[in-house]
Amino acid sequence: MQCTDKIKEELIKHIEKNITERRKTHIYAVAEEAKKLAQRYGVDIEKAEFAALFHDIFRSVPEEKLNDYVKQLGLDDRYLNNANLAHSKIAAAIMERDYNIRDRDLLNAVSYHTTGRANMSNLEKVIYLADAIEPNRNYPCVDKIRNIAYQDLDQACLLLLEHSISFIKSKNSYLDKDTLMARDYLVENNIITKKDQLLKVKT
């Protein structure tokens, strides 16, 4: 894997030097949660830890600087003035540009950890969930998601997506299309799976 010990060491040094204590606590907690979920679902633990360590390194960067990154990296204009969405896209782009990471699954896990997307890999689902259920998180239904996360990866992601969509709509905030597409994909996939199971029972 491209996530060498040297890169990991550089990454941790960056976190220790540049990230606020609160954000640092979150990043390390996500890394631990991601490793547990990865082990539960047969995902590469090293990849899961690396993606988790990288996922929020731009989260505390001032919005003006994030806007500069969006323009510099040629990202979509919808990420301008939107730190919540921009930080993940910037992190993935920097992983590829500055750290020469070419593993698309790893890049996607970082890029979509905030929104999710249709047809996520298990690594992507692990990072998406770990970010939301690490022990310091506290919001309605988080305990339910935590419980389901270690029983059914897809159902946990679906519940988290539904919660996110409801919360964003209640705040009249921008709802990214990737979140809706992620929810719809899982709903459709689960329906198809259930139909297939019923057909097998009938035959």
C-alpha positions, 0 to 999 in steps of 0.5 A: 500500500502507498501509505508508508510509515514515512507518510504516516509519520509526516501526517501525525507531525502535521496533526500535532503541530497544526490542528487544534486540540479539539479537532486532534481529539476527534481525528484520533478518535475517528482513527480508532473507531475506523480500525474497529469497524475495519476489523469487523467488516474485513477492510484493510485496517491500515488504509482505514487508519490512514484515511481517518488521520487525513480526513479532517486536517483541513477542517479548522482552516479559515474559510478564506484559505479554503476558498483559495485551495478550491480555486487552486485545485480546480474544485467545483464552485459549490465548495466555495464558502462551504468549509463543511464540504470543502475540507474533505475535497481539499484533503483528498486532492492534497493526498494525491498531489503532495503525498502521491497517493494514487489509491482511488478507494483511499482517496474516495474515503477521504473525499466523501467522508462528509457526504457519502456517495452512491455505491460506496466501498466498504472502506468509504462506509467505514470512514463515513460512519467512524466520523459520525459515531466516534465516542465524542459525538453526541446527537439524536440517534447516535447511540442507535447508529453506533449499535447498528454500525457493528451489525449491518454496515449498510443499514447504519449508513442508511440511518446516518444518511437519513438523519443527516438529510433531515438535520440539514433540511431543518436548518435550511442549509445546502444539501449536497446531491451526493448525500441524496444519491447515497441515500437513494442508492442504499434504499434501492439496493436494499429493496432489490436485495430483499426482493431477491431473498423473497424470491429464493424463499418462494422457489 
